[in-house]
């Protein structure tokens, strides 16, 4: 009889196998950053609307990993208020400013089957337009005002650290959906960092990983970055909406 621990290991192995197959099928020539997605059905590529998400389709899906096979998974937590998502942060004074940025560096697993985490980085960031966190945000993320006030860094410093972590911005960075890239851009705009350009800062690019999970049959429009692990029946524990937990949920 298979015990709970053994079952979890087997499920994890299955996930690695599925993702490895999908990723391998998306890139066969390491030195070329442009990989096609032949084999994805036309209906999958044409996904649109709220049910499946407007960021699930497109004819130019790619999976660049860099010549080394390494890449970065990144996630953010950002200022929000009750109902802000529904009104697209259009309330008085509302804006999406980064409060936490986290990333893990990923490399091919030893033996060449699957991927493994080889480094992690996380920081709290001080928002400027709304320096006082809402109760809704704190309840959602468990990030407190005191933590941000005492441990938070300036957004510009956080970007420099993220660039260093991603090997001077050369490694491709993958995030779940469109929000994370947009949050970095919006934070820079709110804080009047006029010289910040996400594409030149991170030359490896920032890419939406949701279509990759869609190809694996995981129905990512039903999950967040912090809950996608549940799509294969795995319970990681931890707290969803902690950016470091969320990036590990994607691996």
VODOZA-145334 format. One record per residue (C-alpha): residue in three letters; x, y, z. Coordinates in steps of 0.1 Angstrom, whole numbers, padded with zeros to 4 digits, always signed. Each point is the difference from the previous one (the first is absolute). Layout:
# VODOZA-145334
alaXYZ ...
This chain:
# VODOZA-145334
unk+0000+0000+0000 unk+0014+0034-0010 unk+0003+0025+0029 unk-0008+0037-0002 unk+0036+0010-0003 unk+0007-0024-0028 unk-0031+0012-0018 unk+0011+0036+0002 unk+0034-0010-0014 unk-0016-0019-0029 unk-0023+0029-0008 unk+0030+0024+0000 unk+0019-0023-0023 unk-0030+0000-0023 unk-0002+0038+0000 unk+0037+0002-0009 unk-0004-0024-0028 unk-0030+0018-0015 unk+0017+0034+0002 unk+0033-0014-0013 unk-0018-0015-0030 unk-0018+0033-0007 unk+0031+0021+0004 unk+0022-0024-0021 unk-0025+0001-0028 unk+0001+0038+0000 unk+0038+0002-0004 unk+0023-0023-0018 unk+0027+0024-0009 unk+0015+0016+0031 unk+0018+0029-0017 unk-0031+0013-0017 unk-0023+0020+0023 unk-0031-0003-0023 unk-0019-0033+0004 unk-0033-0008-0016 unk-0030-0017+0015 unk-0010-0024-0028 unk-0024-0025+0014 unk-0021+0025+0020 unk-0035-0001-0014 unk-0015+0031-0018 unk-0027+0002+0027 unk+0027+0002+0027 unk+0019+0027-0018 unk-0032+0020-0004 unk-0010-0001+0036 unk-0015+0033+0011 unk-0025+0015+0024 unk-0003+0000+0038 unk-0005-0038+0003 unk+0034-0009-0014 unk+0018+0034+0003 unk+0010+0024-0027 unk+0037-0009+0005 unk-0004-0037-0010 unk+0002+0004-0038 unk+0022+0013-0028 unk+0017-0014-0030 unk+0035+0010+0012 unk+0003-0021+0031 unk+0037-0007+0008 unk+0020-0017+0028 unk+0034+0016+0002 unk+0022-0014+0027 unk+0034+0014-0009 unk+0030-0019-0013 unk+0007-0015+0034 unk-0035-0014+0005 unk-0004+0023+0031 unk-0029+0023+0005 unk-0018+0020+0027 unk-0035-0003+0014 unk-0012+0033+0015 unk-0031+0012+0019 unk-0012+0032+0016 unk-0024+0011+0027 unk-0013+0036-0004 unk-0022+0026+0016 unk-0037-0008-0001 unk-0033+0007+0017 unk-0033-0018+0003 unk-0017+0001-0034 unk+0031+0015-0018 unk+0004-0030-0023 unk-0037+0003-0012 unk+0004+0037-0007 unk+0035-0004-0015 unk+0016+0022+0027 unk-0019+0030-0012 unk-0011+0012+0034 unk+0013+0034+0013 unk+0038-0002+0005 unk+0001-0037-0008 unk+0030-0015-0019 unk+0019-0033-0001 unk+0033+0006+0018 unk+0023-0030+0007 unk+0002-0008+0037 unk+0018-0034-0003 unk+0021-0014-0029 unk+0013-0035+0001 unk+0018-0023-0024 unk+0016-0034-0003 unk+0027-0010-0024 unk-0007-0033-0018 unk+0024-0023-0018 unk-0003-0035-0016 unk-0001-0027+0026 unk+0031-0022+0005 unk-0004-0028-0025 unk-0019+0022-0024 unk-0036-0009+0011 unk-0020+0030+0011 unk+0011+0032+0017 unk+0013+0010+0034 unk+0003+0031+0021 unk+0035+0012+0003 unk-0005+0034+0017 unk-0027+0021+0016 unk-0004+0038+0007 unk-0028+0020+0015 unk-0004+0036+0013 unk-0026+0023+0013 unk-0004+0033-0017 unk-0013+0034+0013 unk-0029+0013-0020 unk+0000+0038-0004 unk-0034+0011-0013 unk-0017-0021+0027 unk+0026-0006+0027 unk-0026-0011+0025 unk-0011-0036-0008 unk-0037-0008+0000 unk-0015-0024+0025 unk-0012-0020-0030 unk+0036-0003-0014 unk+0014-0011+0033 unk-0027-0026+0005 unk+0005-0013-0035 unk+0038-0002+0001 unk+0008-0001+0037 unk+0026+0028-0007 unk-0003+0026+0028 unk+0006+0037+0000 unk+0028-0004+0025 unk+0018-0026-0022 unk+0000+0024-0030 unk+0010+0030+0021 unk+0029-0018+0016 unk+0012-0024-0027 unk-0013+0015-0032 unk+0024+0015-0026 unk-0005+0026-0027 unk-0015-0014-0032 unk+0031+0011-0020 unk+0022-0020+0023 unk-0023-0030-0003 unk+0003+0001-0038 unk+0037+0002+0002 unk+0000-0031+0022 unk-0023-0019-0023 unk+0022+0009-0030 unk+0030-0013+0019 unk-0019-0032+0009 unk-0009-0006-0036 unk+0037+0003-0010 unk+0000+0036-0011 unk-0035-0005-0014 unk+0012-0025-0026 unk-0020-0030+0013 unk-0036-0002-0013 unk-0025+0007+0027 unk-0034-0018+0001 unk-0030+0012+0019 unk-0036-0012+0003 unk-0023+0021-0022 unk+0006+0037-0010 unk-0002+0016+0034 unk+0035-0003+0013 unk+0017+0017-0030 unk-0027+0027+0001 unk+0004+0006+0037 unk+0037+0007-0005 unk-0008+0024-0027 unk-0028+0017+0019 unk+0021+0003+0032 unk+0028+0017-0020 unk-0026+0024-0016 unk-0016+0008+0034 unk+0034+0006+0015 unk+0011+0021-0030 unk+0029-0022-0010 unk+0000+0014-0035 unk+0032-0018-0010 unk-0013-0035+0009 unk-0009-0023-0029 unk-0008-0036+0008 unk+0011-0013-0033 unk+0035+0016+0000 unk+0005-0006+0037 unk-0008-0037-0004 unk+0015-0009-0033 unk-0010-0036+0004 unk-0036+0011-0001 unk-0030-0005+0023 unk-0024-0027-0013 unk-0034-0013+0009 unk+0002-0037+0011 unk-0038-0006+0001 unk-0002-0012-0036 unk+0027-0026+0008 unk-0021-0014+0029 unk-0030+0001-0023 unk+0018-0022-0025 unk+0007-0024+0029 unk-0038-0003+0005 unk+0001+0017+0035 unk-0028+0025-0008 unk+0019+0030+0014 unk-0029+0024-0003 unk-0014-0018+0030 unk+0030+0006+0022 unk+0023+0028+0013 unk+0038-0002+0000 unk-0002-0011+0036 unk-0026-0027-0005 unk+0010-0015-0033 unk+0017-0029+0018 unk-0035-0011+0011 unk-0008-0007-0036 unk+0019-0033+0003 unk-0012-0008+0035 unk+0030+0012+0019 unk-0003+0019+0033 unk+0031+0020+0007 unk-0013+0017+0032 unk+0012+0035+0004 unk-0018+0033-0007 unk-0014+0009-0035 unk+0007+0037-0008 unk+0035-0002+0015 unk+0020+0006-0032 unk+0028-0024+0009 unk-0025-0028+0007 unk-0018+0008-0032 unk+0031-0003-0022 unk+0008-0034+0016 unk-0036-0010-0007 unk+0007+0005-0037 unk+0031-0023-0001 
